[in-house]
Amino acid sequence: MNHSLLGSTQWQVLDISSFSAGIYAWYLVGEGKEKVLEQGKIVVIP
Protein backbone atom coordinates (compact mmCIF):
# COMPACT_ATOMS: atom_id res chain seq x y z
CA MET A 1 0.00 0.00 0.00
CA ASN A 2 1.29 3.46 -0.84
CA HIS A 3 0.34 6.79 0.63
CA SER A 4 0.94 10.01 -1.30
CA LEU A 5 2.07 13.18 0.42
CA LEU A 6 2.15 16.61 -1.17
CA GLY A 7 5.47 18.18 -0.20
CA SER A 8 5.68 21.75 -1.44
CA THR A 9 5.00 21.35 -5.17
CA GLN A 10 5.85 17.66 -5.69
CA TRP A 11 4.04 14.51 -4.63
CA GLN A 12 6.07 12.06 -2.54
CA VAL A 13 5.08 8.39 -2.33
CA LEU A 14 5.59 6.53 0.94
CA ASP A 15 5.33 2.72 1.01
CA ILE A 16 3.36 1.93 4.19
CA SER A 17 2.74 -1.76 3.43
CA SER A 18 5.09 -2.88 6.21
CA PHE A 19 3.72 -0.47 8.85
CA SER A 20 1.90 -1.93 11.84
CA ALA A 21 -1.44 -0.44 12.86
CA GLY A 22 -0.95 2.89 14.59
CA ILE A 23 -0.51 6.62 14.18
CA TYR A 24 2.69 7.87 12.56
CA ALA A 25 4.00 11.42 12.38
CA TRP A 26 5.92 12.56 9.31
CA TYR A 27 7.80 15.68 8.41
CA LEU A 28 9.56 16.93 5.28
CA VAL A 29 12.80 18.83 5.76
CA GLY A 30 14.27 21.13 3.11
CA GLU A 31 17.39 19.90 1.32
CA GLY A 32 20.49 20.80 3.30
CA LYS A 33 18.42 22.62 5.88
CA GLU A 34 16.94 21.82 9.27
CA LYS A 35 13.71 23.72 8.57
CA VAL A 36 10.54 21.60 8.50
CA LEU A 37 8.62 22.39 5.30
CA GLU A 38 5.59 20.14 5.80
CA GLN A 39 4.34 17.84 8.54
CA GLY A 40 1.40 15.60 9.26
CA LYS A 41 0.16 12.23 10.50
CA ILE A 42 -0.69 8.92 8.86
CA VAL A 43 -3.20 6.57 10.53
CA VAL A 44 -2.79 2.89 9.61
CA ILE A 45 -5.83 0.73 10.31
CA PRO A 46 -5.64 -3.04 9.75
Order of alpha helices (4+ residues) and beta strands (2+ residues): beta-beta-beta-beta
